[in-house]
Amino acid sequence: MKSIGLIFFLFPVFSILHAQQELIDLKGEVDFPWINGYSAYGLDKERAQKEIAIFERSYKKAKRNKELSSELRLYELVKEKQLLYSPYVSVITEQKKIIVIYMDSATYAKTMIWNYKYEDLVIKQQFLQFESKGYWLGENAYLLTEFKQLTVIEDSSRRIANSKFAMDVYRQ
């Protein structure tokens, strides 16, 4: 009798844990953020330590004041999951939500995102479509498990005026 009660008690717990680890399709336009604020990947050791120290000071101060911003909650999550030095891709979903997808270095090498420059894509009226599968970690962060593809999409409705040259011409 006790074992049946234990099963009924543990079943919801395991269901919740399993639901959190459910694979999710991650798809959207690659975002090229101005500041690398989601990871210290690719930075030299000294600069990485400085950047992390800045986040750590801001995090401690905000936590004392109980005013954690979404960026600092993401920092807390990334630190907890030991992803501070992991590569990531920032993606804008169809719902216009920015998500951060963390992965290992080998998978990041397969994405070849660094082969593209944001300015060139804007001038050619193109964008990168990122498709993968992964697990939700918390906040707006995901852990990639399967990279599917990176596709260059032509979009003639995009404005070319976002490039520096076009903005300078527009101002005249």
C-alpha positions in Angstrom: 0.0 0.0 0.0 2.8 2.4 0.9 4.5 1.6 -2.4 1.4 2.6 -4.4 1.2 5.9 -2.4 4.9 6.5 -3.1 4.4 5.9 -6.8 1.5 8.4 -6.9 3.7 10.9 -5.1 6.8 10.5 -7.2 5.0 10.3 -10.6 4.2 14.1 -10.7 7.8 14.9 -9.7 9.3 12.8 -12.4 6.8 14.2 -14.9 7.8 17.8 -14.1 11.5 16.9 -14.4 11.0 15.2 -17.7 8.9 18.1 -19.1 11.7 20.5 -18.3 14.2 18.3 -20.3 11.9 18.1 -23.3 13.5 18.8 -26.7 12.4 22.1 -28.2 12.7 23.2 -31.8 14.8 26.4 -31.8 14.4 28.5 -34.9 14.8 32.1 -35.8 17.0 34.9 -37.3 20.5 35.1 -36.0 21.0 38.3 -34.0 24.4 40.0 -34.0 24.5 41.8 -30.7 26.7 44.8 -30.3 28.1 43.6 -27.0 29.2 40.1 -26.2 27.3 40.0 -22.9 26.3 36.3 -22.7 29.6 34.5 -22.5 33.4 35.1 -22.2 34.0 32.6 -25.0 36.7 33.8 -27.4 38.1 36.5 -25.0 41.6 36.3 -23.8 41.9 35.2 -20.2 42.6 38.6 -18.7 39.8 40.4 -20.5 37.4 37.5 -19.7 38.2 37.8 -16.0 37.6 41.6 -16.1 34.2 41.2 -17.9 33.1 38.5 -15.4 34.2 40.6 -12.5 32.1 43.5 -13.8 29.1 41.3 -14.1 29.8 39.8 -10.6 29.9 43.2 -9.0 26.7 44.3 -10.7 25.0 41.0 -9.8 25.9 41.2 -6.1 24.8 44.8 -5.8 21.5 44.1 -7.6 20.9 41.0 -5.5 21.4 43.0 -2.3 18.9 45.6 -3.5 16.6 42.8 -4.8 16.6 44.4 -8.2 17.9 41.7 -10.6 17.4 42.7 -14.2 16.8 40.0 -16.9 20.5 40.2 -18.0 21.7 39.6 -14.4 19.2 36.7 -13.9 20.6 35.3 -17.1 24.2 35.8 -15.8 23.2 34.0 -12.6 21.8 31.0 -14.6 24.8 30.8 -16.9 27.2 30.9 -14.0 25.1 28.2 -12.2 25.1 26.0 -15.3 28.9 26.6 -15.8 28.4 28.1 -19.3 30.4 31.3 -18.7 33.0 30.2 -21.3 30.7 28.4 -23.7 29.9 29.7 -27.2 26.4 30.8 -28.0 24.2 32.1 -30.7 21.6 34.9 -30.1 18.4 34.2 -32.1 15.3 36.3 -32.7 12.3 34.0 -32.8 9.1 34.5 -34.9 7.5 36.0 -31.8 10.3 38.7 -31.8 11.8 37.2 -28.5 15.6 37.1 -28.2 16.8 33.7 -27.0 20.4 32.7 -26.3 21.4 29.2 -27.4 24.6 27.8 -25.7 26.6 24.9 -27.2 29.9 23.2 -27.1 32.9 24.4 -29.2 32.7 21.6 -31.7 29.0 22.3 -32.5 29.7 26.1 -32.7 32.4 25.4 -35.3 29.8 23.6 -37.4 27.5 26.6 -37.4 30.0 28.8 -39.2 28.2 32.0 -38.1 31.5 33.9 -37.9 31.9 33.5 -41.7 29.2 36.2 -42.1 29.3 39.9 -41.4 26.2 41.7 -40.3 27.0 44.7 -42.5 27.3 42.5 -45.6 24.0 40.8 -44.9 22.2 44.1 -44.5 23.6 45.5 -47.7 22.5 42.4 -49.6 19.1 42.4 -47.9 19.7 39.0 -46.4 19.6 37.4 -42.9 20.6 34.1 -41.4 18.0 31.5 -40.4 19.2 29.3 -37.5 17.5 25.9 -36.9 18.3 23.5 -34.1 16.9 21.5 -31.1 17.7 22.0 -27.5 16.6 22.1 -23.9 15.3 25.1 -22.0 17.7 26.1 -19.2 15.7 29.0 -17.7 15.2 32.7 -18.5 15.7 33.0 -22.3 18.6 30.5 -22.4 18.7 27.1 -24.1 21.3 24.3 -24.4 21.7 23.1 -28.0 21.6 19.3 -28.5 21.2 19.1 -32.3 22.3 21.7 -34.8 20.2 21.4 -38.0 21.2 24.2 -40.4 22.1 27.8 -41.0 20.4 29.2 -44.1 21.0 32.6 -45.8 17.6 34.1 -46.6 17.0 36.8 -49.2 14.5 39.4 -48.1 14.0 42.3 -50.5 11.6 44.0 -48.1 14.5 44.7 -45.7 15.8 48.3 -45.5 19.3 48.8 -46.8 19.6 52.1 -44.9 20.8 50.3 -41.8 24.4 50.2 -43.1 26.7 53.0 -42.1 27.2 54.2 -45.7 23.5 54.3 -46.4 22.9 56.2 -43.1 25.5 58.8 -44.0 23.9 59.3 -47.5 20.4 59.5 -45.9 21.5 62.3 -43.5 22.6 64.5 -46.4 
